[in-house]
Amino acid sequence: QVQLVESGGGVVQPGRSLRLSCAASGFTFSSYTMHWVRQAPGKGLEWVADISYDGSNKDYADSVKGRFSISRDNSKNTLYLQMSSLRVEDTAVYYCARDLFGVVGKAFDIWGQGTMATVSS
Amino acid sequence: QSVLTQPPSVSGAPGQRVTISCTGSNSNIGAGYDVHWYQQLPGTAPKLLIYGNSDRPSGVPDRFSGSKSGTSASLAITGLQAEDEADYYCQSYDSSLRGVFGGGTKLTVL
């Protein structure tokens, strides 16, 4: 079935880096724009970044621009989020999500289970 | 402070109808971008509930419906059930902020 499985979360000190991965299965990964969305503990959802189906276009939320980098390897059906210069406020569950075709704007039709990234000294 | 404004909480008794509002601006909902709704059960990932303002993905009961007018949208749930107790988020696109969410609404089934 269609599935997204995130990994790579953990505890890291402020200023350090962390790389998250999202393994996709059950659909043609190389045909879809993909997103990262995060949720701080007890808070709402925040869109973080997205990447086009072929990796040629990337977009970021202002809160992470210049610090985070989204990428993908279509040969491995895997999405990545490289997080650098991490701050305490980046602490969150990070979800990868598949883009929904055919809407005006962005929407997310399939979500992974999430991976927790904790930034703490 | 979220770009889209939702009430923090709503409640209703089993069988009743509840609505959740989502208010945006002329740079997002009012600019013609679609509104989508997600349901997040406790301890789980969000699930797409309504897309394109009023369409339901396969498997979502027709008790859930969405609408949009001007700079606002709303989610209606009829025949409320205990299993509907969850957090609900609206989401749209903003011309300068890209993907934007509401702050979420906690639905309590009394």
Interface residues (C-beta under 8 A of the other chain):
Chain A: H35 V37 G44 L45 E46 W47 D50 D59 A61 D62 Y95 L100 G102 V103 V104 G105 K106 A107 F108 D109 I110 W111 G112 Q113 G114
Chain B: S2 G32 Y33 D34 H36 Y38 T44 A45 P46 K47 L48 Y51 G52 P57 Y89 Q91 S92 Y93 L97 R98 G99 V100 F101 G102 G103 G104
